[in-house]
Amino acid sequence: MESKTYLYSRKEQLLMDIDLRKYNFIQKLITIQNEKAMDILEQTLDKVIENNYQISEENLNLLNERLEIYLNNPDDLMDWETSSKD
């Protein structure tokens, strides 16, 4: 059975199979040069695999939004000390 997931872009809905999504993710992953971003992605993936988490649609949308923000401006980062003060 083929697994399909709906992805939402700004104004249209795209239908992509899981293999294409993996491929696209890997292509983006290859371009990441920031150590902190890689640490976060690795830790998140490890936790999902280890605990078989089910990510809610709301959290998935938030993660996708943050990833898009990072990919559009990878140098605009905030360290933990600064972000934890808020």
N, C-alpha and C positions, 0 to 999 in steps of 0.2 A: 504494500500500500504506500502510495506516494504521500509524503508529508508536505503540506503547504501552509504557509503563514501569510497573513495580511500585514503589509507594511504600509504605514501612512506617510506620505510626503506632504508638503505644504498644502497642495490643492487636489491631489489625486491619490487614489488607492492603487497600490501595485500588488500583484500576486506573484510571489517568487517561491520556487521550491527550496527545500532546506539545503540541497547541495550548492545551489547558486548563492544562497545567503552565506554559506561557509566560505565559498570562494571569494566573494566580495569582502567578507570580514578579514580574511587572510591577506588580501591585497592591501587593505587599509593598515592592518597590523604590521606589515613589512615596512611601511613608511615611518612608523613611530621611532623617534630617536631620543625620547625623553625617558630617563631611568625611572622616575616616579610614576609616570603613566604605565610603564610596563609592569612595575611592581603591583599596582592596583589591579590591572587586568589579570595578571597571573594569580593573585590572591583571590580575586572574585571567581575565576574559573575553577581554581582548586576547591573552593568552598562549595560551589555548585556541584561539582563532581563528587566530592566527598560526602555531602549531605543530601544530594539529590533534591535540592531546593526547587520549589515551584515559584517562579518569579511572577508576581502579579502584573497585570497589564499596565497598571499605573506606574509601578516601579520600572518595568521594562521601557515604557515611554520616557521616563526620567533618565534612565541610563542611555538610551538612544539620543536623547536631546543633549546630554552632557558630552557624549562621544562626538557628536556633530560639532558642538562648540569647540571642543579640543582640536578636532581635525581642521577646523577653519582657522584656528589661531593657537597652534601648539606652544607658543612661547608665553602665552598669557596664563600663568599658573599662580596659585597661592599656596604658600607653605602651611603646614598644619598649625603652627603657632598663631599665624594670622587668622586663619579660618576658625579656629576654636575659640577665639575671643568674641565672636559674634553671638 
